[in-house]
Amino acid sequence: MIKQLLKQIWVQRKQNGWIFAELLVVCMLMWYIVDFCFVIVHNKSIPTGSDINNTYVVTYGVLTEENSRYDPAESDSIRMMQNLELFTRKIRQYDHMETASLLNVGWGTLPNSGSYSDVEIRYDTVKTYAEKKFVSSGDYFRIFRYTSARDNSWERPASVDLYQNNAVIITRLLEKKLFAGQSGIGKKITIHEGENEQEYVVADVLNDQKRFDYVLPAPAIFLPAKPLSPRNMNSYAVCIRVKSGTPEKSFITNFVKEMTPALRIGNLYLEDIESMTAKKANIEYTFGKTNEIRTNMIIMTFFLLCIALGVIGTFWFRIASRRNEIGVRMAMGSTRRKLQRQFIMEAMLLLTIAVVPAVWISAFIMQADLIETLGKRMPDSIYITGQKWLRFLLTNGMTYIFLAVIVGLDTRLPGIKNPSGGGAQGRMIDVTI
């Protein structure tokens, strides 16, 4: 049967050549669309490693001498620290509070942060890099719910005092890179930063975490932050987690209204309160991720419709141009089902022949790294979208199945009648397949 179909395709090679060329281009375009959508859906499905729902960041301002309300008696370091402690305590006592703490929110420390800084880490002969975050209290893990890879609880990392025994906490990906599948807890690592080297002990391992929804998780390390002092007050803010079910909009409105006068303490005042979900949305918009996803999805949808309509039109024309052949076959006893099966098999064979060079060209494009979808690939990643060739095989398989469904449906759609002359030969032969 296949041999006969190949002969049929070869006899009609002039017409099928154009169809082959179209399917070749369509396969490559469809592969890119499928690859892009697969990466988005897959990466989106990976947990971020934290839970920022019901969390907020309260920032404070400090009056300067130029301000008429400035009080010189409240400007010394002792008074400033006392006032900041009172500032935090009043927030902790506010309605709906679950946890509130004065935390370091400096460069890249908050979840889904727009800023990023990495550090070189060594263990024995292994050297790698990881994003660094500075933790000033176990409340950091209680508020943002970073969970331990050992028992998926945030209580475990929250109980670790990073200021004792030079402790650090690392993520699962970093553990894999440094210790090759072995547990890293209790092992000593060396952090090299600039001219300085410091030895730390791994106290716990967290589940993987990522900066944005549509990227893969990356290795990270949580280090002890520099203790609060008047010199680094601008790196601290009050982070809070409210009780579940607290409406965000009304909470912020009421908080600002009620706490603005209450938090006017010495030279401190309430500067702003922002939900972490809003911060995350703003960061993704600023970095262009939101627009990138929306724009690409619109373009992909447009191309998808064009491809579907183009394939439909091609196979309608192909069957319409063979109506005489269809009429003869039906006159000789072929049933609609048999003709339908033959045309579907021909179409599938044409598609399969076109897929072979399309996959080869796509492989060349992938190997040359001419297409990068949503960030750098990681060859040793445990995630599918970071493994180039596994992802390539999966997306090409999905592309073939998707196109096979379209081609199969298109081959069934056309309804053709073969008009002839009058009399017995002038009857309309229905050759709908």
C-alpha positions as CSV (number, residue, x, y, z in Angstrom):
1,M,0.0,0.0,0.0
2,I,2.8,2.4,0.9
3,K,4.7,1.5,-2.3
4,Q,1.6,2.2,-4.4
5,L,1.0,5.6,-2.6
6,L,4.6,6.6,-3.2
7,K,4.2,5.8,-6.9
8,Q,1.0,7.9,-7.0
9,I,2.8,10.8,-5.3
10,W,5.7,10.5,-7.8
11,V,3.4,10.5,-10.8
12,Q,1.9,13.7,-9.5
13,R,5.3,15.1,-8.4
14,K,4.8,18.5,-10.1
15,Q,1.7,19.3,-8.0
16,N,3.0,17.5,-4.9
17,G,6.3,19.3,-5.1
18,W,4.6,22.6,-4.2
19,I,2.7,20.9,-1.4
20,F,6.0,19.4,-0.2
21,A,7.7,22.8,-0.2
22,E,4.7,24.3,1.7
23,L,4.7,21.5,4.3
24,L,8.5,21.9,4.8
25,V,8.1,25.6,5.6
26,V,5.0,25.0,7.7
27,C,6.8,22.2,9.7
28,M,9.6,24.6,10.7
29,L,7.3,27.5,11.6
30,M,5.0,25.2,13.5
31,W,7.9,23.8,15.4
32,Y,9.0,27.2,16.6
33,I,5.5,28.0,17.7
34,V,5.1,24.7,19.5
35,D,8.6,25.1,21.1
36,F,7.8,28.7,22.3
37,C,4.4,27.7,23.8
38,F,5.8,24.5,25.3
39,V,8.5,26.5,27.1
40,I,6.0,29.0,28.4
41,V,3.6,26.4,29.7
42,H,6.3,24.1,31.2
43,N,8.2,26.9,32.9
44,K,5.0,28.5,34.2
45,S,4.1,25.1,35.8
46,I,7.3,25.0,37.8
47,P,6.7,26.4,41.4
48,T,8.5,29.7,42.1
49,G,9.8,28.3,45.3
50,S,8.1,30.9,47.5
51,D,4.6,32.1,48.2
52,I,4.1,35.9,48.0
53,N,0.3,35.9,48.3
54,N,-0.9,38.0,51.3
55,T,2.6,39.6,51.7
56,Y,3.5,43.3,51.7
57,V,6.6,45.5,52.0
58,V,6.3,48.6,54.2
59,T,9.0,51.1,53.6
60,Y,9.8,54.1,55.9
61,G,11.3,57.5,55.3
62,V,13.7,59.5,57.5
63,L,13.2,63.3,57.8
64,T,16.2,65.4,57.1
65,E,17.3,68.7,58.5
66,E,15.7,70.5,55.5
67,N,12.3,69.4,56.7
68,S,10.5,71.6,59.2
69,R,9.3,68.6,61.2
70,Y,12.8,67.3,61.7
71,D,13.7,66.7,65.4
72,P,17.5,66.8,66.1
73,A,17.0,65.1,69.4
74,E,15.7,62.0,67.5
75,S,18.6,61.8,65.1
76,D,21.2,60.0,67.1
77,S,21.8,56.3,66.3
78,I,20.4,54.9,69.6
79,R,17.1,56.9,69.3
80,M,16.9,55.9,65.6
81,M,17.2,52.2,66.4
82,Q,14.6,52.5,69.2
83,N,12.2,54.3,67.0
84,L,12.6,51.7,64.2
85,E,11.9,48.9,66.7
86,L,8.7,50.8,67.8
87,F,7.8,51.3,64.1
88,T,8.0,47.6,63.5
89,R,6.2,46.7,66.7
90,K,3.2,48.9,65.9
91,I,2.9,47.3,62.5
92,R,3.1,43.8,64.1
93,Q,0.1,44.8,66.3
94,Y,-2.1,45.9,63.4
95,D,-5.2,44.0,62.5
96,H,-5.0,40.9,60.2
97,M,-1.2,40.5,60.8
98,E,0.2,37.0,60.7
99,T,3.9,37.8,60.7
100,A,5.8,41.1,60.5
101,S,9.5,41.6,60.7
102,L,12.2,44.2,59.9
103,L,14.2,42.5,57.1
104,N,17.0,43.2,54.7
105,V,15.4,43.9,51.3
106,G,18.6,45.0,49.6
107,W,19.9,44.0,46.2
108,G,18.0,41.0,44.9
109,T,16.9,39.7,48.3
110,L,13.2,39.8,47.9
111,P,11.4,37.1,45.9
112,N,11.0,37.8,42.1
113,S,13.4,40.7,42.4
114,G,14.4,42.7,39.4
115,S,18.0,43.1,40.6
116,Y,20.4,40.2,40.5
117,S,23.8,39.5,41.9
118,D,25.8,36.2,41.9
119,V,28.8,34.8,43.8
120,E,31.4,32.2,43.1
121,I,31.1,29.1,45.3
122,R,33.6,26.2,45.6
123,Y,33.4,22.7,47.1
124,D,36.5,20.6,46.8
125,T,37.4,20.9,43.1
126,V,33.9,22.0,42.0
127,K,33.3,25.6,41.2
128,T,30.0,27.2,40.2
129,Y,28.0,30.4,40.6
130,A,24.7,31.2,42.3
131,E,22.4,34.1,43.0
132,K,22.9,35.5,46.5
133,K,20.3,36.6,48.9
134,F,20.9,38.2,52.3
135,V,18.7,37.0,55.2
136,S,18.5,38.9,58.4
137,S,16.0,36.8,60.3
138,G,14.2,33.4,60.1
139,D,11.0,35.5,59.6
140,Y,12.2,35.9,56.0
141,F,11.3,32.3,55.4
142,R,8.1,32.5,57.5
143,I,6.8,35.5,55.5
144,F,7.8,34.5,52.0
145,R,7.4,30.7,52.6
146,Y,10.6,29.4,51.0
147,T,10.3,25.7,51.7
148,S,12.9,23.1,52.7
149,A,13.6,20.4,50.1
150,R,13.7,17.9,53.0
151,D,10.1,18.2,54.3
152,N,8.5,21.1,52.2
153,S,8.0,23.2,55.3
154,W,9.1,26.8,55.9
155,E,9.5,26.2,59.6
156,R,12.7,24.2,59.0
157,P,14.7,27.0,57.3
158,A,13.0,29.6,59.6
159,S,14.6,27.9,62.6
160,V,18.1,28.2,61.2
161,D,20.2,31.1,62.7
162,L,22.5,32.1,59.9
163,Y,24.6,34.2,62.3
164,Q,25.7,31.0,64.1
165,N,28.6,28.9,62.9
166,N,28.8,30.7,59.5
167,A,25.6,29.0,58.3
168,V,24.1,29.3,54.8
169,I,21.1,27.8,53.1
170,I,21.3,26.7,49.5
171,T,18.7,25.6,46.9
172,R,18.4,22.1,45.4
173,L,20.0,23.1,42.1
174,L,23.1,24.4,43.8
175,E,23.3,21.3,45.9
176,K,23.1,19.2,42.8
177,K,25.9,21.2,41.1
178,L,28.2,21.2,44.1
179,F,27.7,17.7,45.6
180,A,26.7,15.6,42.6
181,G,23.5,14.2,44.0
182,Q,24.7,13.8,47.6
183,S,23.3,15.8,50.5
184,G,25.0,19.1,51.1
185,I,23.7,19.6,54.7
186,G,26.7,19.9,57.1
187,K,29.3,20.2,54.4
188,K,31.6,23.2,54.2
189,I,31.7,25.4,51.1
190,T,33.9,28.4,50.2
191,I,32.5,31.6,48.9
192,H,34.9,33.7,46.8
193,E,33.9,37.3,46.4
194,G,36.4,39.8,45.1
195,E,39.6,39.3,47.1
196,N,37.9,37.7,50.0
197,E,37.2,34.0,50.7
198,Q,34.9,32.8,53.5
199,E,34.0,29.3,54.6
200,Y,30.4,28.5,55.4
201,V,28.5,25.4,56.5
202,V,25.3,24.4,54.6
203,A,22.5,24.3,57.2
204,D,19.6,23.4,54.9
205,V,18.5,23.0,51.3
206,L,15.5,24.7,49.8
207,N,13.3,23.8,46.9
208,D,14.3,25.5,43.7
209,Q,13.4,29.1,43.2
210,K,13.1,31.3,40.1
211,R,13.0,35.1,39.5
212,F,10.2,35.2,36.9
213,D,7.3,32.9,36.1
214,Y,8.4,32.1,32.6
215,V,12.1,31.2,33.3
216,L,13.7,28.1,34.7
217,P,14.8,28.0,38.4
218,A,18.5,28.9,39.0
219,P,20.9,28.1,41.8
220,A,20.7,30.4,44.8
221,I,22.4,30.8,48.2
222,F,21.0,32.6,51.3
223,L,23.6,34.3,53.3
224,P,23.5,36.2,56.6
225,A,22.8,39.9,56.1
226,K,24.9,42.6,57.7
227,P,23.2,43.5,61.0
228,L,20.9,46.6,61.0
229,S,22.6,49.9,61.8
230,P,22.0,53.6,61.0
231,R,24.4,53.2,58.1
232,N,22.4,50.5,56.3
233,M,18.8,51.4,57.3
234,N,17.9,52.1,53.7
235,S,18.5,48.4,52.9
236,Y,15.8,47.4,55.4
237,A,12.0,47.4,55.4
238,V,9.2,45.9,57.3
239,C,7.9,42.8,55.5
240,I,4.5,41.4,56.5
241,R,2.2,38.5,55.9
242,V,-1.4,39.0,56.6
243,K,-4.1,36.5,57.3
244,S,-5.4,34.6,54.3
245,G,-8.5,36.1,52.8
246,T,-7.6,39.7,53.7
247,P,-8.6,41.9,50.6
248,E,-5.5,43.6,49.2
249,K,-7.1,46.9,48.1
250,S,-9.0,47.6,51.3
251,F,-6.2,46.4,53.5
252,I,-3.7,48.9,51.9
253,T,-6.3,51.7,52.0
254,N,-7.1,51.2,55.6
255,F,-3.5,50.6,56.6
256,V,-2.3,53.9,55.1
257,K,-5.3,55.8,56.6
258,E,-4.9,54.4,60.1
259,M,-1.1,53.9,60.3
260,T,0.2,57.1,58.7
261,P,-0.2,59.1,61.9
262,A,0.7,56.2,64.2
263,L,4.0,55.5,62.4
264,R,5.1,59.1,62.6
265,I,7.8,58.3,65.2
266,G,10.7,60.6,65.8
267,N,12.1,61.3,62.4
268,L,10.6,58.2,60.9
269,Y,7.4,58.2,58.8
270,L,5.4,55.7,56.7
271,E,6.6,56.1,53.2
272,D,4.8,53.4,51.3
273,I,3.2,50.0,51.4
274,E,3.1,47.7,48.4
275,S,1.9,44.1,47.9
276,M,4.5,41.7,46.7
277,T,2.2,40.5,43.9
278,A,2.0,44.1,42.6
279,K,5.8,44.4,42.9
280,K,6.2,41.2,40.9
281,A,3.8,42.4,38.2
282,N,5.6,45.8,38.0
283,I,9.0,44.1,37.7
284,E,7.9,41.7,35.0
285,Y,6.4,44.6,33.1
286,T,9.6,46.7,33.5
287,F,11.8,43.9,32.3
288,G,9.5,43.5,29.3
289,K,8.5,39.9,30.2
290,T,4.8,40.7,30.2
291,N,4.9,42.5,26.9
292,E,7.2,39.8,25.4
293,I,4.8,37.0,26.3
294,R,1.7,38.9,25.1
295,T,3.3,40.1,21.9
296,N,4.7,36.7,21.0
297,M,1.4,34.9,21.8
298,I,-0.5,37.3,19.5
299,I,2.0,36.7,16.7
300,M,2.0,33.0,17.3
301,T,-1.8,32.8,17.2
302,F,-1.8,34.8,14.0
303,F,0.7,32.5,12.3
304,L,-1.1,29.5,13.6
305,L,-4.3,30.6,11.9
306,C,-2.4,31.4,8.7
307,I,-0.8,28.0,8.7
308,A,-4.1,26.2,9.4
309,L,-5.9,28.1,6.6
310,G,-3.0,27.6,4.2
311,V,-3.0,23.9,4.8
312,I,-6.8,23.7,4.4
313,G,-6.6,25.6,1.1
314,T,-3.8,23.5,-0.2
315,F,-5.5,20.2,0.4
316,W,-8.9,21.5,-0.8
317,F,-7.2,22.5,-4.1
318,R,-5.4,19.2,-4.3
319,I,-8.6,17.1,-4.0
320,A,-10.5,19.5,-6.3
321,S,-7.9,19.1,-9.0
322,R,-8.3,15.4,-8.9
323,R,-12.1,15.2,-9.1
324,N,-12.0,13.4,-12.5
325,E,-9.8,10.7,-11.0
326,I,-12.2,10.5,-8.0
327,G,-15.2,10.2,-10.3
328,V,-13.6,7.4,-12.2
329,R,-12.6,5.5,-9.1
330,M,-16.1,5.8,-7.7
331,A,-17.6,4.7,-11.0
332,M,-15.3,1.6,-10.8
333,G,-16.7,0.7,-7.4
334,S,-14.5,2.5,-4.9
335,T,-16.4,3.5,-1.8
336,R,-16.2,6.9,-0.2
337,R,-14.5,5.4,2.8
338,K,-11.9,3.7,0.7
339,L,-11.2,7.0,-1.1
340,Q,-11.1,8.9,2.1
341,R,-8.6,6.5,3.6
342,Q,-6.4,6.7,0.5
343,F,-6.3,10.5,0.4
344,I,-5.6,10.7,4.2
345,M,-2.7,8.2,3.8
346,E,-1.3,10.1,0.8
347,A,-1.5,13.4,2.8
348,M,0.1,11.8,5.9
349,L,2.9,10.3,3.7
350,L,3.5,13.7,2.1
351,L,3.7,15.3,5.6
352,T,6.1,12.6,6.8
353,I,8.4,13.1,3.8
354,A,8.4,16.9,4.5
355,V,9.0,16.4,8.2
356,V,12.4,14.7,7.7
357,P,14.3,17.6,6.1
358,A,12.3,20.1,8.3
359,V,13.6,18.3,11.4
360,W,17.1,18.3,10.0
361,I,17.0,22.0,9.3
362,S,15.5,22.7,12.7
363,A,18.2,20.7,14.4
364,F,20.8,22.8,12.7
365,I,19.1,26.0,13.9
366,M,18.9,24.6,17.4
367,Q,22.5,23.4,17.4
368,A,23.7,26.9,16.2
369,D,21.7,28.5,19.0
370,L,20.0,30.8,16.4
371,I,16.8,30.6,18.5
372,E,16.7,31.3,22.2
373,T,13.4,31.0,23.9
374,L,13.0,32.9,27.2
375,G,16.5,32.7,28.5
376,K,19.7,30.8,28.4
377,R,19.5,27.0,28.3
378,M,21.3,24.9,30.9
379,P,22.7,21.7,29.6
380,D,22.7,20.0,33.0
381,S,19.3,21.2,34.0
382,I,16.9,18.7,35.6
383,Y,14.1,20.5,33.7
384,I,12.9,19.5,30.2
385,T,13.1,23.0,28.8
386,G,16.7,23.3,29.9
387,Q,17.7,20.1,28.1
388,K,18.1,21.1,24.5
389,W,17.8,17.9,22.6
390,L,15.1,16.3,24.8
391,R,13.0,19.4,24.4
392,F,13.8,19.3,20.6
393,L,12.5,15.8,20.2
394,L,9.4,16.4,22.3
395,T,8.4,19.6,20.5
396,N,9.0,18.1,17.1
397,G,6.9,15.1,18.0
398,M,4.1,17.5,19.2
399,T,4.5,19.4,15.9
400,Y,4.1,16.3,13.8
401,I,1.0,15.2,15.7
402,F,-0.6,18.6,15.5
403,L,0.0,18.9,11.8
404,A,-1.1,15.4,11.2
405,V,-4.4,16.2,12.9
406,I,-4.8,19.4,10.8
407,V,-3.9,17.6,7.5
408,G,-6.2,14.6,8.4
409,L,-9.1,16.9,9.0
410,D,-8.4,19.0,5.9
411,T,-8.4,15.9,3.8
412,R,-11.9,15.0,5.1
413,L,-13.4,18.5,4.6
414,P,-13.7,19.1,0.9
415,G,-16.9,18.3,-0.8
416,I,-16.5,17.9,-4.6
417,K,-19.0,17.1,-7.3
418,N,-18.0,16.1,-10.8
419,P,-20.2,17.9,-13.3
420,S,-20.5,16.2,-16.8
421,G,-22.7,16.6,-19.8
422,G,-26.4,15.8,-20.2
423,G,-28.1,12.5,-20.1
424,A,-26.8,9.5,-18.2
425,Q,-23.3,11.0,-18.3
426,G,-24.6,14.3,-17.1
427,R,-25.5,13.1,-13.7
428,M,-23.8,14.8,-10.7
429,I,-21.5,12.3,-9.0
430,D,-21.1,13.1,-5.3
431,V,-17.5,12.5,-4.3
432,T,-17.5,14.0,-0.9
433,I,-14.8,12.4,1.1
